[in-house]
Amino acid sequence: MVIIGGGPGGYEAALVAAQLGAEVVVVERDGLGGSTVLTDCVPSKTLIATSDLLTEVAGAVELGVRGVESEAGGPRGVDLSVVNARVKKLARAQSEDVAARLAKENVRVLSGHGSLDGPDTVVLRSDGAQERLEADAVLVATGAQPRILDSAQPDGERILTWEQVYDVDTLPERLVVVGSGVTGVEFAGAYRALGSEVVLVSSRDLVLPGEDADAARVIEDVFTRRGMTVLSRSRMARVERVGDGVEVTLADGRVVGGSHCLLAVGSVPNTADMGLVEAGATLDANGFLSVDRVSRTSVRGVYAAGDCTGVLLLASVAAMQGRIAMWHALGDAVRPLDLKTVSSNIFTAPEIATVGCSQAAVDAGDIDVEAVTLDLSGNARAKMQGFRDGFVKLFSRPVTGIVVGGVVVAPRASELIHPIAIAVAANLSVDQLARAFTVYPSISGSIAEAARRLHHR
């Protein structure tokens, strides 16, 4: 097995293939762990861990804690150079952990650029040298990179992609974030908590246009209350460096000034110059590799996993696609990818976690469900900890009561979504979910209460 790409889709596939007795080679250009470990998920969530702590400190006065207020009444300042040094250190450590695990399983790792020469040969190019790797099956797991617009060219100093922010050692005085999807919203919330003045440029009526609208309204309200400026229905026309700052010109002619600009306008797949089309693989209009539910491309023996496929750009999905590819290629028992059971999380404060069917699908009439929403303002544990923002929403089928989805907006929602995810994956009913004991007081108690409210005699 030759795997091109050492991110979650690649290294998890390598571990499965090695477990099943295959000889495995991983070709990686930038470092094991891929962008997930080195420049995206691990670094951003490490940065957000610091911002979460400051958010908690800012709310500690209400709980009777003294001496936590800054002179300005907001959060205490941070040393961004220390924060970013920790971010990079943890990313390197995680990459080294991946390397150690692959070495333990006798997976051969080669550094360089991999491309196809037909369906069963990978050409490795590194430092001017070239090596041909014959394979019984190939997995392409090359990920994606930040989308760059001609009208907004990053310079790595003032105009930044989300991969470049960790080289800025001084906290941005006024950060303009372009894009209100998951990445833009996470960074906007984090830098506001760290102490930056933040302007979020959103082209839609509401931030997080692809997410649960009720959850998005909570986050937008929290952002505004915390002093962030959210410019709704505002489309960026261009971004320019002006002296020691930036100017973001909007489509309606308004100009937003700032010390820095963070571009969060989507991703493009790393599928160029790989010989994919020449080998017969199908790419869509945006360059993503087309795959089926067992990760097969249109070329026999060539599989693909992760962000380069455009199938839910999540590390967990990439890893599962990679595992499925190897199970299928090596003849092991395999179950096709089921996106209805995927749980995901947005690391704002509070977090937004979802699984299963969405409110948008319900509103469109795609699925018939019963739903209940419980605000956290009524939860005893939330009151004790000073949490007011958030809710638990549960969806179930009308007759059987089978749980088909849910949304949690709360601190640590990424952990709280798991019982709902289990219920969705195992086709549990609301009664089965409700009968499991929860701790009192706890935020998870609201999940059981929501299930009880969906009970039918």
FISEPA-494990 format. One record per residue (C-alpha): y, z, x. Coordinates in steps of 0.5 Angstrom, whole numbers, padded with zeros to 4 digits, always signed. Last residue first. Example, Ala and Ser with C-alpha at 12.3 -4.5 7.8 and 13.67 -1.06 7.14 Angstrom:
REM FISEPA-494990
+-------+-------+-------+
: north :    up :  east :
+-------+-------+-------+
: -0002 : +0014 : +0027 :
: -0009 : +0016 : +0025 :
+-------+-------+-------+
***
This chain:
REM FISEPA-494990
+-------+-------+-------+
: north :    up :  east :
+-------+-------+-------+
: +0014 : +0053 : -0094 :
: +0018 : +0048 : -0090 :
: +0021 : +0051 : -0083 :
: +0027 : +0048 : -0080 :
: +0031 : +0054 : -0080 :
: +0025 : +0057 : -0076 :
: +0026 : +0052 : -0071 :
: +0033 : +0053 : -0070 :
: +0032 : +0061 : -0069 :
: +0027 : +0059 : -0064 :
: +0032 : +0055 : -0060 :
: +0037 : +0060 : -0061 :
: +0032 : +0065 : -0058 :
: +0033 : +0061 : -0051 :
: +0040 : +0064 : -0050 :
: +0037 : +0071 : -0050 :
: +0037 : +0078 : -0053 :
: +0032 : +0079 : -0054 :
: +0026 : +0075 : -0051 :
: +0023 : +0070 : -0054 :
: +0016 : +0070 : -0057 :
: +0012 : +0063 : -0059 :
: +0012 : +0063 : -0067 :
: +0018 : +0058 : -0067 :
: +0015 : +0053 : -0063 :
: +0009 : +0053 : -0067 :
: +0013 : +0053 : -0074 :
: +0017 : +0047 : -0071 :
: +0011 : +0043 : -0070 :
: +0008 : +0041 : -0063 :
: +0007 : +0034 : -0061 :
: +0005 : +0036 : -0054 :
: +0011 : +0032 : -0051 :
: +0016 : +0034 : -0056 :
: +0014 : +0041 : -0056 :
: +0014 : +0041 : -0048 :
: +0021 : +0038 : -0048 :
: +0024 : +0043 : -0053 :
: +0021 : +0049 : -0049 :
: +0024 : +0045 : -0042 :
: +0031 : +0044 : -0045 :
: +0033 : +0052 : -0043 :
: +0032 : +0050 : -0036 :
: +0037 : +0044 : -0035 :
: +0041 : +0048 : -0040 :
: +0043 : +0053 : -0035 :
: +0050 : +0055 : -0038 :
: +0050 : +0052 : -0045 :
: +0049 : +0045 : -0049 :
: +0042 : +0044 : -0051 :
: +0040 : +0038 : -0055 :
: +0033 : +0036 : -0058 :
: +0028 : +0032 : -0060 :
: +0022 : +0030 : -0064 :
: +0019 : +0036 : -0066 :
: +0014 : +0035 : -0071 :
: +0015 : +0038 : -0078 :
: +0010 : +0034 : -0081 :
: +0014 : +0032 : -0087 :
: +0021 : +0031 : -0085 :
: +0020 : +0030 : -0078 :
: +0024 : +0035 : -0073 :
: +0031 : +0035 : -0069 :
: +0033 : +0041 : -0066 :
: +0041 : +0042 : -0064 :
: +0043 : +0048 : -0060 :
: +0050 : +0050 : -0058 :
: +0055 : +0050 : -0053 :
: +0062 : +0054 : -0052 :
: +0063 : +0061 : -0053 :
: +0060 : +0064 : -0047 :
: +0062 : +0071 : -0045 :
: +0056 : +0074 : -0042 :
: +0055 : +0079 : -0048 :
: +0057 : +0074 : -0053 :
: +0052 : +0069 : -0050 :
: +0046 : +0074 : -0050 :
: +0048 : +0076 : -0058 :
: +0048 : +0068 : -0060 :
: +0053 : +0067 : -0066 :
: +0058 : +0063 : -0061 :
: +0052 : +0059 : -0059 :
: +0053 : +0055 : -0064 :
: +0046 : +0053 : -0068 :
: +0045 : +0046 : -0070 :
: +0039 : +0044 : -0075 :
: +0036 : +0037 : -0076 :
: +0031 : +0034 : -0081 :
: +0029 : +0027 : -0078 :
: +0028 : +0020 : -0081 :
: +0029 : +0015 : -0075 :
: +0032 : +0008 : -0073 :
: +0037 : +0010 : -0079 :
: +0043 : +0009 : -0074 :
: +0046 : +0016 : -0075 :
: +0039 : +0018 : -0073 :
: +0039 : +0014 : -0067 :
: +0046 : +0016 : -0065 :
: +0044 : +0023 : -0066 :
: +0038 : +0022 : -0060 :
: +0031 : +0022 : -0060 :
: +0027 : +0026 : -0055 :
: +0030 : +0030 : -0050 :
: +0037 : +0033 : -0048 :
: +0041 : +0037 : -0044 :
: +0048 : +0038 : -0043 :
: +0051 : +0043 : -0038 :
: +0057 : +0048 : -0040 :
: +0060 : +0047 : -0035 :
: +0058 : +0040 : -0033 :
: +0051 : +0038 : -0030 :
: +0049 : +0033 : -0035 :
: +0041 : +0034 : -0036 :
: +0035 : +0029 : -0038 :
: +0029 : +0030 : -0041 :
: +0024 : +0024 : -0042 :
: +0019 : +0025 : -0047 :
: +0021 : +0019 : -0051 :
: +0021 : +0015 : -0045 :
: +0014 : +0014 : -0045 :
: +0011 : +0011 : -0038 :
: +0004 : +0008 : -0039 :
: -0001 : +0013 : -0038 :
: -0006 : +0012 : -0032 :
: -0013 : +0014 : -0030 :
: -0014 : +0011 : -0023 :
: -0015 : +0004 : -0021 :
: -0011 : +0004 : -0015 :
: -0006 : -0001 : -0017 :
: -0005 : +0003 : -0024 :
: -0005 : +0010 : -0021 :
: +0000 : +0007 : -0016 :
: +0005 : +0004 : -0021 :
: +0004 : +0011 : -0025 :
: +0006 : +0015 : -0019 :
: +0012 : +0011 : -0018 :
: +0015 : +0010 : -0025 :
: +0014 : +0018 : -0025 :
: +0018 : +0019 : -0019 :
: +0024 : +0014 : -0021 :
: +0024 : +0017 : -0028 :
: +0025 : +0024 : -0025 :
: +0030 : +0022 : -0021 :
: +0034 : +0019 : -0027 :
: +0037 : +0012 : -0028 :
: +0034 : +0011 : -0034 :
: +0030 : +0004 : -0033 :
: +0035 : +0000 : -0029 :
: +0029 : -0003 : -0025 :
: +0033 : -0002 : -0018 :
: +0034 : +0005 : -0020 :
: +0027 : +0007 : -0020 :
: +0020 : +0004 : -0019 :
: +0018 : -0003 : -0018 :
: +0011 : -0006 : -0017 :
: +0008 : -0013 : -0014 :
: +0001 : -0014 : -0014 :
: +0002 : -0020 : -0019 :
: +0009 : -0022 : -0020 :
: +0013 : -0021 : -0026 :
: +0014 : -0014 : -0024 :
: +0009 : -0008 : -0026 :
: +0011 : -0001 : -0027 :
: +0006 : +0001 : -0032 :
: +0011 : +0001 : -0038 :
: +0013 : -0006 : -0036 :
: +0018 : -0008 : -0030 :
: +0024 : -0013 : -0030 :
: +0028 : -0012 : -0023 :
: +0035 : -0010 : -0024 :
: +0040 : -0016 : -0021 :
: +0046 : -0015 : -0027 :
: +0043 : -0021 : -0031 :
: +0036 : -0019 : -0030 :
: +0031 : -0020 : -0025 :
: +0025 : -0023 : -0025 :
: +0020 : -0023 : -0019 :
: +0017 : -0030 : -0017 :
: +0016 : -0029 : -0009 :
: +0023 : -0033 : -0008 :
: +0026 : -0028 : -0013 :
: +0024 : -0022 : -0010 :
: +0026 : -0025 : -0003 :
: +0029 : -0018 : -0001 :
: +0036 : -0021 : +0000 :
: +0039 : -0017 : -0006 :
: +0035 : -0012 : -0010 :
: +0039 : -0006 : -0008 :
: +0041 : -0005 : -0016 :
: +0049 : -0004 : -0018 :
: +0052 : +0003 : -0020 :
: +0057 : +0005 : -0025 :
: +0064 : +0006 : -0025 :
: +0065 : +0013 : -0022 :
: +0071 : +0011 : -0017 :
: +0074 : +0018 : -0015 :
: +0082 : +0017 : -0013 :
: +0086 : +0022 : -0008 :
: +0093 : +0025 : -0008 :
: +0095 : +0022 : -0015 :
: +0099 : +0018 : -0019 :
: +0098 : +0015 : -0025 :
: +0101 : +0008 : -0027 :
: +0102 : +0006 : -0034 :
: +0102 : -0002 : -0035 :
: +0097 : -0002 : -0041 :
: +0091 : -0004 : -0037 :
: +0092 : +0002 : -0033 :
: +0095 : +0002 : -0026 :
: +0092 : +0008 : -0021 :
: +0096 : +0010 : -0015 :
: +0094 : +0013 : -0009 :
: +0097 : +0018 : -0004 :
: +0099 : +0019 : +0003 :
: +0102 : +0012 : +0003 :
: +0100 : +0008 : -0003 :
: +0093 : +0006 : -0003 :
: +0092 : +0002 : -0009 :
: +0087 : +0002 : -0015 :
: +0087 : -0003 : -0021 :
: +0087 : -0005 : -0028 :
: +0083 : +0002 : -0030 :
: +0082 : +0002 : -0038 :
: +0085 : +0008 : -0042 :
: +0082 : +0009 : -0049 :
: +0082 : +0017 : -0047 :
: +0087 : +0020 : -0042 :
: +0084 : +0027 : -0040 :
: +0088 : +0031 : -0037 :
: +0085 : +0037 : -0034 :
: +0088 : +0044 : -0035 :
: +0082 : +0049 : -0037 :
: +0083 : +0048 : -0045 :
: +0083 : +0040 : -0044 :
: +0076 : +0040 : -0040 :
: +0073 : +0045 : -0045 :
: +0075 : +0041 : -0051 :
: +0072 : +0034 : -0047 :
: +0066 : +0038 : -0046 :
: +0065 : +0040 : -0053 :
: +0067 : +0034 : -0056 :
: +0061 : +0030 : -0051 :
: +0056 : +0035 : -0054 :
: +0058 : +0033 : -0061 :
: +0057 : +0026 : -0059 :
: +0051 : +0026 : -0056 :
: +0051 : +0022 : -0050 :
: +0052 : +0015 : -0048 :
: +0060 : +0015 : -0049 :
: +0060 : +0021 : -0044 :
: +0068 : +0022 : -0045 :
: +0071 : +0020 : -0052 :
: +0075 : +0015 : -0055 :
: +0073 : +0010 : -0049 :
: +0076 : +0008 : -0043 :
: +0076 : +0014 : -0040 :
: +0081 : +0016 : -0034 :
: +0080 : +0023 : -0032 :
: +0086 : +0027 : -0029 :
: +0085 : +0033 : -0025 :
: +0089 : +0038 : -0021 :
: +0084 : +0041 : -0016 :
: +0082 : +0048 : -0016 :
: +0074 : +0048 : -0015 :
: +0074 : +0049 : -0022 :
: +0078 : +0042 : -0023 :
: +0073 : +0039 : -0018 :
: +0067 : +0041 : -0021 :
: +0069 : +0038 : -0028 :
: +0072 : +0032 : -0025 :
: +0065 : +0031 : -0021 :
: +0061 : +0032 : -0027 :
: +0065 : +0027 : -0032 :
: +0065 : +0022 : -0027 :
: +0058 : +0022 : -0025 :
: +0056 : +0022 : -0033 :
: +0060 : +0017 : -0036 :
: +0068 : +0018 : -0036 :
: +0070 : +0013 : -0031 :
: +0076 : +0013 : -0026 :
: +0077 : +0020 : -0023 :
: +0084 : +0021 : -0021 :
: +0085 : +0028 : -0016 :
: +0091 : +0031 : -0015 :
: +0091 : +0036 : -0009 :
: +0085 : +0034 : -0007 :
: +0081 : +0040 : -0003 :
: +0081 : +0038 : +0005 :
: +0075 : +0036 : +0008 :
: +0074 : +0030 : +0005 :
: +0067 : +0027 : +0008 :
: +0063 : +0029 : +0002 :
: +0067 : +0025 : -0002 :
: +0064 : +0019 : +0000 :
: +0058 : +0018 : -0004 :
: +0061 : +0019 : -0010 :
: +0066 : +0013 : -0008 :
: +0073 : +0014 : -0006 :
: +0080 : +0012 : -0005 :
: +0084 : +0017 : -0001 :
: +0080 : +0017 : +0005 :
: +0073 : +0013 : +0005 :
: +0077 : +0006 : +0004 :
: +0074 : +0005 : -0003 :
: +0077 : -0002 : -0006 :
: +0079 : -0002 : -0013 :
: +0081 : -0009 : -0016 :
: +0075 : -0012 : -0013 :
: +0071 : -0007 : -0016 :
: +0065 : -0003 : -0013 :
: +0059 : -0001 : -0016 :
: +0056 : +0005 : -0013 :
: +0049 : +0004 : -0010 :
: +0042 : +0003 : -0013 :
: +0035 : +0005 : -0011 :
: +0030 : +0001 : -0007 :
: +0024 : +0003 : -0010 :
: +0020 : -0004 : -0009 :
: +0012 : -0002 : -0009 :
: +0007 : -0007 : -0006 :
: +0000 : -0008 : -0007 :
: -0006 : -0010 : -0003 :
: -0001 : -0011 : +0003 :
: +0000 : -0014 : +0010 :
: +0006 : -0012 : +0014 :
: +0010 : -0017 : +0018 :
: +0014 : -0014 : +0024 :
: +0021 : -0016 : +0026 :
: +0025 : -0014 : +0032 :
: +0033 : -0015 : +0032 :
: +0034 : -0007 : +0031 :
: +0029 : -0007 : +0025 :
: +0027 : -0012 : +0020 :
: +0020 : -0011 : +0017 :
: +0017 : -0017 : +0013 :
: +0013 : -0015 : +0007 :
: +0007 : -0019 : +0005 :
: +0003 : -0019 : -0001 :
: +0007 : -0022 : -0006 :
: +0011 : -0028 : -0002 :
: +0015 : -0026 : +0004 :
: +0018 : -0020 : +0001 :
: +0024 : -0016 : +0004 :
: +0024 : -0009 : +0008 :
: +0030 : -0007 : +0012 :
: +0029 : -0002 : +0018 :
: +0025 : +0005 : +0019 :
: +0018 : +0005 : +0019 :
: +0014 : +0011 : +0016 :
: +0006 : +0012 : +0016 :
: +0003 : +0017 : +0011 :
: -0002 : +0021 : +0014 :
: -0001 : +0026 : +0008 :
: +0002 : +0032 : +0013 :
: +0007 : +0026 : +0015 :
: +0009 : +0025 : +0008 :
: +0010 : +0032 : +0007 :
: +0014 : +0033 : +0013 :
: +0019 : +0027 : +0012 :
: +0020 : +0030 : +0005 :
: +0022 : +0037 : +0008 :
: +0026 : +0033 : +0013 :
: +0030 : +0030 : +0007 :
: +0031 : +0036 : +0004 :
: +0034 : +0039 : +0010 :
: +0039 : +0034 : +0011 :
: +0041 : +0034 : +0004 :
: +0042 : +0042 : +0005 :
: +0046 : +0041 : +0011 :
: +0050 : +0036 : +0008 :
: +0052 : +0040 : +0002 :
: +0053 : +0046 : +0007 :
: +0058 : +0042 : +0011 :
: +0061 : +0040 : +0005 :
: +0063 : +0047 : +0002 :
: +0065 : +0049 : +0009 :
: +0070 : +0043 : +0009 :
: +0072 : +0045 : +0002 :
: +0074 : +0052 : +0004 :
: +0075 : +0054 : -0003 :
: +0081 : +0057 : -0007 :
: +0080 : +0063 : -0012 :
: +0080 : +0061 : -0020 :
: +0086 : +0061 : -0024 :
: +0092 : +0066 : -0026 :
: +0096 : +0063 : -0020 :
: +0096 : +0069 : -0016 :
: +0088 : +0068 : -0016 :
: +0084 : +0073 : -0021 :
: +0078 : +0076 : -0019 :
: +0080 : +0083 : -0017 :
: +0078 : +0086 : -0023 :
: +0071 : +0085 : -0027 :
: +0072 : +0088 : -0035 :
: +0068 : +0082 : -0038 :
: +0074 : +0078 : -0040 :
: +0076 : +0078 : -0033 :
: +0070 : +0075 : -0031 :
: +0071 : +0068 : -0034 :
: +0074 : +0065 : -0027 :
: +0069 : +0068 : -0023 :
: +0064 : +0064 : -0028 :
: +0068 : +0058 : -0027 :
: +0068 : +0059 : -0019 :
: +0060 : +0060 : -0019 :
: +0060 : +0054 : -0023 :
: +0064 : +0050 : -0018 :
: +0060 : +0052 : -0012 :
: +0053 : +0050 : -0015 :
: +0057 : +0044 : -0017 :
: +0058 : +0042 : -0010 :
: +0050 : +0043 : -0009 :
: +0049 : +0039 : -0015 :
: +0053 : +0033 : -0012 :
: +0049 : +0033 : -0005 :
: +0042 : +0034 : -0008 :
: +0044 : +0028 : -0014 :
: +0048 : +0023 : -0010 :
: +0048 : +0022 : -0002 :
: +0042 : +0024 : +0002 :
: +0037 : +0027 : -0003 :
: +0038 : +0022 : -0009 :
: +0041 : +0017 : -0005 :
: +0034 : +0016 : -0001 :
: +0030 : +0022 : +0000 :
: +0028 : +0019 : +0007 :
: +0033 : +0016 : +0011 :
: +0037 : +0010 : +0011 :
: +0033 : +0004 : +0012 :
: +0026 : +0006 : +0009 :
: +0019 : +0003 : +0009 :
: +0014 : +0007 : +0007 :
: +0007 : +0005 : +0009 :
: +0000 : +0008 : +0006 :
: -0007 : +0007 : +0007 :
: -0010 : +0009 : +0001 :
: -0015 : +0015 : -0001 :
: -0013 : +0017 : -0008 :
: -0008 : +0023 : -0005 :
: -0005 : +0018 : +0000 :
: -0003 : +0013 : -0006 :
: +0000 : +0019 : -0010 :
: +0004 : +0022 : -0004 :
: +0006 : +0015 : -0003 :
: +0008 : +0014 : -0010 :
: +0012 : +0020 : -0010 :
: +0016 : +0018 : -0003 :
: +0018 : +0011 : -0006 :
: +0020 : +0013 : -0013 :
: +0024 : +0019 : -0011 :
: +0027 : +0016 : -0005 :
: +0024 : +0012 : +0001 :
: +0024 : +0005 : -0001 :
: +0020 : -0001 : +0000 :
: +0013 : +0002 : -0001 :
: +0007 : -0002 : +0003 :
: +0000 : +0000 : +0000 :
+-------+-------+-------+
***
